[in-house]
Amino acid sequence: MGADSFIFNAHPAYLENKYQDFKSNPESVDADMQKFFEGFDLAFSYFSENGSATSVSPKELQVYTLIQAYRAKGHLIAKTNPIRPRRDWQANLGIEFFGLTKEDLGTKFQAGKDIGLENGTLQDIIAKLERIYCRAIGVEYTYITNTELHNFVKEQFEKRAYEIDLPQEQKMRVLQKITETVVFEKFLHTKYVGQKRFSLEGGESTIPALDAIINKSADLGVEEVVIGMAHRGRLNVLANIMCKTYEQIFGEFEGNMIPDATMGDGDVKYHMGFSSMVTTPSDKTVHLKLVPNPSHLEAVNPVVEGFARAKADLVYGSNYDKVLPILIHGDAALPGQGVGYEVVQMSKLKGYRTGGTLHFVINNQIGFTTDFDDARSSIYATSMAAMVEAPVFHVNGDDVEAVVFAVELAAEIRQQFDADVFIDMVCYRRHGHNESDEPKFTQPGLYKLIEKHDNPRLVYIKNLIEKGKIDEAQAQKIDDDFWAMLQDRLEMVKQKSLPYKYQDPERAWKALRKSTPEDFESSPKTGIGKKELTSILQKINELPAEFKPLVKVDKMLKQKLEQIKGGQVDWATAELAAYASIIVEGNDVRLSGQDVKRGTFSHRHAILYDETNNSEYNRLDNLAAKQGKLRIHNSLLSEFAALGFEFGYSLASPDSLVIWEAQFGDFVNGAQTMIDQFITSSESKWQRTSGLVMLLPHGYEGQGPEHSSARLERFLQQCAEFNITVANITTPANFFHALRRQQVRPFRKPMVVMSPKSLLRHARCVSAVEELTKGGFQEVIDDSSIKKADKVKKVLFCSGKIYYDLLEKQEADKRDDVAIVRLEQLYPLAYKQVDAIVAKYKNAKFAWVQEEPANMGAWVYMLSCYRNIDWELVSRKASASPATGYHKVHVKEQEAILDKAFTI
């Protein structure tokens, strides 16, 4: 409420004095009061005969202040709780707070015209305000600074919320949907007594709400809806919104699905995703997607947003009005999980916006066993909405027509203003957290009230009868149909699945196949033609004639061209060449992360800036007449949501190369949930594959414990069943081929790259241009300097940057009795290639050399892969922290590693 709260609680005499000051000199009062008084004058200039507000009485100002206070704080006393009285949030809306008395109730005030009351008395004005703002819906919008949006919400709500009465045909639709909802819950409760299903009972109005959102949005131009939600009510959504048949759900409940070797491990029924295509009552076709999710509440939110953004970009020409994300939250999870804030903060950013999200909160007033006053400090679970000035509708879940009204208005706002909107449906939870849990242990009083409370379907039927919308006979027929429907479900009467038409990205997924173990023995050819490469290398280093780069940038580009003429490419050039080659083939590359346009280490410079006007130039925009796009975006300072967004984007199509880069590798710690629950396990749990690439700067260069390690060991610990690729690459050419391999393979796997920092400018870390035109990715690179393998006494296996330190010492000491072998890909490990090298150096001892401490890095992983080799470990000592913070200690440790490595 902010400054408004001060104004509405100010003493009337104080306000009157300030108003007179404003009339004399508007600049003499602060900006918030200026805005308030300008609104007051505007209102009265409309209603007064001479178009002036100069003769308005002090009482009029007080009544106007009262009206504004109801608009700002009426939601605090709205009757939104179906179970118990609301807490007193000190709304202070009594007339005495505005310098008014009972004697004023019969007085007519011009201020009433601001809410459409001609010649209304104060009593009439209050009655209308109560009817609009304090019944089953409370609305928050007065913090919105966008005047057009602010006025739209105010005007539409005041015009339509006064009398909420759906058309008869829509009433029957709502009744049908809420009946289906109750039938489904009764079916499961009867058929599977005590089984976990995370019932929607108490929040049944969710289903008519979602149905109304989809139907209304389709009328407004939406063609696809992407839904993310946790487990509460998910099965009901699958059945009654996604139209998944009872038979399919029944099979999952019975556990009949026995996975074969190609299906992975599967997941519980209330985590699975689904796709369908529905036809609305107005004959609009809508694609529906329910994204699979783990039990980590709210974690699916950025995945939904990324998926929706990708569908808009790739299917609808970046028309975000065509794709609607819906996020269904729990009232405890939304304010409790930080990812909710990150996702909301993304909503208006160029690289992440999706045209607005509808946030639907199933507010059952409890989190497992925790009451809401222990779950958040804010009044509402939706308080984060004010952060991006999103309107919020708080609505009583027992009043299903009010719920439908709120979501339809929310859909209109989203489509017209590309804004997020929150709907906070206050309801209850009929059972415990799950159906075998006893809620009375912790909330005995609340559950006494719930036991006696009718479900929203019965409440609605009684309401329809009382209002004469249906008679007793119709009510009886509805009841008979209800029980007949339930009996059909119990007897498993066959349901017909809806037809489904695949979209282009889905057809692209279907054209791919599952991987096999044989796929990882070697890599496909990924080189590109010399003519194509020459063109790419020239064009990525050229600028339009009118573009004025910084002198340093111009010098850099010229140096790149000179390097290319000399037959070499560095890391940055090879990286951009890989992206360019994919784009020239007609596919997109999306790259995001903190500072990716330039690159944290100032190496990439994919986007250049004109020094005269700061305009951007994308170096990959002008490669060919027909080409894809480099969609590159600096992210907000987020890892969890930012990585989740890119994972979601990667799920939408296999044809786009999607990359997320961490500023430093260890920053990925903040996104561990995304890695564990989605990226490394989605294929096994949900049969959903992804080609997402994660670039994690890694390497020990004396920058301390926070900027050295990308925690390679964690990724290797999660490797199994060929789920991901983990690489620690040492040459620009191999990085080029690794990126291209992501798109060339007939399947998709996420790839995690321990990307370089100092190597970006290392004199030895270059590749011959011709290496980009032939061959493919090298999983293992043998020591080409060794002429006689039988004379080698020690083989140093290593990965990543440490190779160049070892190479320098090998050459300085002229050691031809020590070979250095690089594992460029740690997982899947190319066993046949490693075995061949072990056999080749038959007279040698073997050591694993790493920069990381002994309890980190790849050591434990390598030991588990090759237990038959008597490995020597060369590393830093085991440590609780990844690296020392003292540079001199770092140098000594590095020297010790090199000395030990070459000691035989």
Salt bridges, closest charged atoms under 4 A:
ASP41 OD2 - LYS23 NZ 3.12
ASP104 OD2 - LYS59 NZ 2.89
ASP114 OD2 - ARG71 NH1 2.66
GLU140 OE1 - HIS75 NE2 3.92
GLU140 OE2 - HIS394 NE2 2.67
GLU158 OE2 - ARG71 NE 2.62
GLU163 OE1 - ARG131 NH2 2.59
ASP165 OD1 - LYS171 NZ 2.65
ASP165 OD2 - LYS469 NZ 3.60
GLU180 OE1 - LYS177 NZ 2.96
GLU185 OE1 - ARG197 NE 3.19
GLU201 OE2 - ARG197 NH2 2.61
GLU201 OE2 - HIS431 NE2 2.92
ASP211 OD1 - ARG173 NH2 2.68
GLU223 OE2 - LYS322 NZ 3.14
GLU224 OE2 - LYS289 NZ 3.51
GLU224 OE2 - LYS311 NZ 2.58
GLU247 OE1 - LYS494 NZ 2.81
GLU252 OE2 - LYS244 NZ 2.73
ASP267 OD2 - HIS271 ND1 3.03
GLU298 OE1 - HIS329 ND1 2.65
ASP313 OD2 - ARG309 NE 3.19
ASP313 OD2 - ARG631 NH1 3.85
ASP373 OD2 - ARG87 NH2 3.23
ASP398 OD2 - HIS453 NE2 2.40
GLU401 OE2 - LYS171 NZ 2.68
GLU412 OE2 - ARG160 NH2 2.80
GLU412 OE2 - LYS216 NZ 3.60
ASP420 OD2 - HIS359 NE2 2.88
ASP424 OD2 - HIS394 ND1 2.74
GLU451 OE2 - LYS440 NZ 2.30
ASP454 OD2 - LYS462 NZ 2.46
ASP479 OD1 - ARG457 NH2 3.57
ASP481 OD2 - LYS477 NZ 2.91
ASP504 OD1 - ARG507 NH2 2.35
GLU506 OE2 - LYS289 NZ 3.32
ASP519 OD2 - ARG513 NH1 2.90
GLU521 OE2 - LYS832 NZ 3.34
ASP554 OD2 - LYS558 NZ 3.11
GLU562 OE2 - LYS565 NZ 3.90
ASP570 OD2 - LYS560 NZ 2.63
GLU575 OE1 - HIS603 NE2 3.26
GLU575 OE2 - ARG604 NH2 2.93
GLU585 OE2 - ARG740 NH2 3.04
ASP588 OD2 - ARG631 NE 3.11
GLU616 OE2 - LYS597 NZ 3.08
GLU646 OE1 - ARG590 NE 2.66
GLU661 OE2 - ARG604 NH2 2.83
GLU683 OE2 - LYS514 NZ 3.91
GLU683 OE1 - LYS749 NZ 2.83
GLU701 OE1 - LYS757 NZ 3.21
GLU713 OE2 - ARG711 NH1 3.39
GLU770 OE2 - LYS774 NZ 3.79
GLU779 OE2 - ARG741 NH1 3.69
ASP782 OD2 - LYS840 NZ 2.54
ASP805 OD2 - LYS801 NZ 3.11
GLU811 OE1 - ARG764 NH1 2.89
ASP813 OD2 - LYS809 NZ 3.03
ASP817 OD1 - ARG815 NE 2.87
GLU851 OE2 - LYS801 NZ 2.49
GLU852 OE2 - HIS698 NE2 2.67
GLU872 OE1 - LYS794 NZ 2.91
GLU893 OE1 - ARG876 NE 2.64
ASP899 OD1 - LYS809 NZ 3.53
